[in-house]
Amino acid sequence: YEMGRAAAFVRGGGFRKVALQFPDELLADAVAVAARMEAATAAEMYVLGDTTYGSCCVDEVAAEHVGAEAVLHYGPACLSPCRKLPVLHIFGQQPLDVGRCAEAFRELYPDRQSRVVVLSDVVYAHAMGELEQQLCPEYPNIIFSRVVCGDPPGPAPPREVWRFGRQFPVEAPGGLQDCTMFYVGAEGLALTSFMLTWNCCPFSSFDPATGCGRRETLNVNRALMRRLYLVERARDARVVGILVGTLGVVGYLAVLQHLRELLQQAGKRSYTLAVGKPNPAKLANFLEVDIFVLVACTQNSLLDSSDFYRPIVTPYELELACNPAREWTGNYLTDFRDLLPGACAHVELPPAVPAAEAVPDISLITGEMRATHLCDPLAPQLPPSTTLACRDQTRALAEISPAASFLESRSWRGLEQQLGQTPVSKAVQGRRGIAIAYEDEGRKQP
């Protein structure tokens, strides 16, 4: 747990309240770590018992509940930059047989002139220096990535990659396309995100738990085909639910607004939903939603939605579906900040065209022509606040939102506060199942 480095960080910043964030598998040690940190720093330590979204992201929202001035984040991390609080990442140091890893590398790359970029899971970053000492004398073109926290201080040099909390130079004449990737770590979301983003590069990996190296046989093109199918589903969708999957990553508010504008111009209705960690039971309550878009960190964005009632796409996939100016180039983006104005992959929305001039669009799933929902620039635009209603006896006016009116018509709207009106009773067995189909649906209640 690197007590010395953590205590120096707290004392150096003069922090009096610090939040400690652990993944579920490390919570058993949380009390002992907090007690030793309080003894070493004289600061108050608060353990975050659960994370709002994913354990790889810094949970600034939970930390602000106790007024924390900094966060100590333990365990694997996606290294997404935070908005407000200073953060110290303590990844932990999982054991790595460096000799066996180097042997597996030599077996995978017998050509000593191979151009290879070495990536690693953050829990093995501590051993990369020793691995570099063993391999660099034999492989002159090998490049080891460096784990960095936060964004680069300025624009990244053109021959340097700074992504996913990794930084490394690219010296190959053809850029990354001339390189292969070697990943040290177990199969997981981090490796999947790397392979989708750098899908032009062949990947190999070494799993320290098994001591085996292999060429990654995951068919990236097949995975991309699945994601492109979801893009077509997004094009067919009329109602889109925007799932808030992070409240701490820099730029999440900007991308929420960007997605709303994108959907409005595409003629789709959108709802913004904050449901914490998404699961099939939660999202099945929103029957009117055709597809969901998840705004989360780079690792949690690639959610497997095969068990969900409706598909879940990433902001980049929604852009492919709704922005006519964006074309599929083969490059996949998992960081939503790349889509924002001023970013490397931002594409301006084209001006709306009259419905009579719109190009016919055929669905590749249903084979039917999609209805044209583009806004007519010649039609008079009404101001957003044109629907008013009397709110109470004092004649106060309130704006009626079409989205709110739609949800008001639903038979199920969640819990309602009826303070002082509900008699206190003992807990009883409630209804089982999800709101779409309770187990006792259709039977009379006693």
Protein Blocks (a to p, Z undefined) as FASTA:
>chain_A
ZZmlmmmmmmmnopabdcddddfklmmmmmmmmmmmmmmnopacdddfbdfkbmkbccfk
lmmmnopabdcdedjdehiacfklccdddebjadddfklmmmmmmmmmmblkbccddddd
fklmmmmmmmmmmmmmmmmmbccddddedjdfbdcdfkbcceehiacddfbfnlmmlpcc
ddeddddfklmmmmmmmmmbccddddfknopacddfbdfklmmmmmmmmmmmmmmpmbdc
dddfbfkbghklmmmmmmmmmmmmnopacddddehjadfklmmmmmmbmbdcddddfklm
mccfklpmbdcddfklmmmmmmmkbccehiacfbfklmpghiakbccddddddfklpccd
ddfklopacddfbdcfkbccddfblcccdfblnopacdddfklmmmmmpmbebjaddehk
accdddddddedjfklcfkgoiacZZ
